[in-house]
Amino acid sequence: MADKDLQRIRETAAAYAEAVRETQRFFDRTGDLDDPSVQAEYANLVEAEKRAAGDRLDALTAAGIEVPSIDDSEAVG
């Protein structure tokens, strides 16, 4: 594996971890789940997590690391 692949994996994993931490901090400071602005902020956080997870998976795949249990491109039945 090339050093650049490993560096990209590290960076995308860190970005994903930070996106999850942002969601956790959101829930730490949230008091009213029924507030439409809270729901909108949560929706944005979920999308950021999805993008970060996708970037991480892309980096792993580009490096030749594939684990079917984390790759949701194929339905498991």
Phi and psi in degrees as a GROMACS rama.xvg file:
@    title "Ramachandran Plot"
@    xaxis  label "Phi"
@    yaxis  label "Psi"
@TYPE xy
-72.3274  150.819  ALA-2
-57.6445  -36.1793  ASP-3
-66.7874  -34.1449  LYS-4
-65.3924  -45.6245  ASP-5
-64.0497  -39.5167  LEU-6
-63.3512  -42.7898  GLN-7
-64.7082  -39.6762  ARG-8
-61.4196  -45.0673  ILE-9
-61.2646  -45.6768  ARG-10
-64.2436  -43.8668  GLU-11
-71.8735  -32.3467  THR-12
-66.5651  -40.9323  ALA-13
-65.2499  -40.0611  ALA-14
-65.532  -39.3805  ALA-15
-65.1109  -45.4782  TYR-16
-59.7442  -40.0709  ALA-17
-66.7324  -38.7524  GLU-18
-61.3565  -40.7258  ALA-19
-66.9718  -40.8472  VAL-20
-63.3409  -37.1285  ARG-21
-61.3813  -40.8837  GLU-22
-64.9387  -41.6119  THR-23
-61.9899  -43.9379  GLN-24
-64.7075  -35.1624  ARG-25
-57.47  -48.1814  PHE-26
-69.1847  -28.7939  PHE-27
-63.5851  -33.6117  ASP-28
-103.081  -2.99299  ARG-29
-87.5228  134.763  THR-30
-115.895  -26.2038  GLY-31
-126.371  97.9669  ASP-32
-71.7147  -14.5233  LEU-33
-85.6009  -10.785  ASP-34
-68.0941  123.513  ASP-35
-57.2094  -33.7975  PRO-36
-69.0388  -32.7342  SER-37
-67.5387  -43.2808  VAL-38
-64.6192  -38.556  GLN-39
-65.8625  -42.2339  ALA-40
-63.6762  -41.5798  GLU-41
-62.229  -42.4384  TYR-42
-58.8628  -40.9056  ALA-43
-65.0308  -40.2583  ASN-44
-64.7891  -40.5437  LEU-45
-62.0793  -43.2125  VAL-46
-63.6925  -39.3005  GLU-47
-63.4105  -40.6205  ALA-48
-62.9432  -43.4759  GLU-49
-62.2387  -43.9215  LYS-50
-62.0051  -44.4232  ARG-51
-64.6884  -40.3103  ALA-52
-64.7455  -40.5346  ALA-53
-64.1515  -42.1737  GLY-54
-62.3693  -41.5447  ASP-55
-63.1639  -45.9794  ARG-56
-63.1959  -40.2197  LEU-57
-60.9456  -41.9914  ASP-58
-64.5592  -42.1079  ALA-59
-64.4744  -44.5764  LEU-60
-63.6987  -42.2514  THR-61
-62.2039  -29.2821  ALA-62
-86.4772  -1.37155  ALA-63
87.2667  15.0394  GLY-64
-102.525  114.604  ILE-65
-130.296  128.259  GLU-66
-126.87  107.758  VAL-67
-52.69  -30.2817  PRO-68
-70.052  -19.235  SER-69
-106.829  -8.80511  ILE-70
-95.0985  103.467  ASP-71
-88.287  15.9215  ASP-72
-73.7413  -21.401  SER-73
-114.83  131.444  GLU-74
-69.873  137.348  ALA-75
-98.9755  124.724  VAL-76
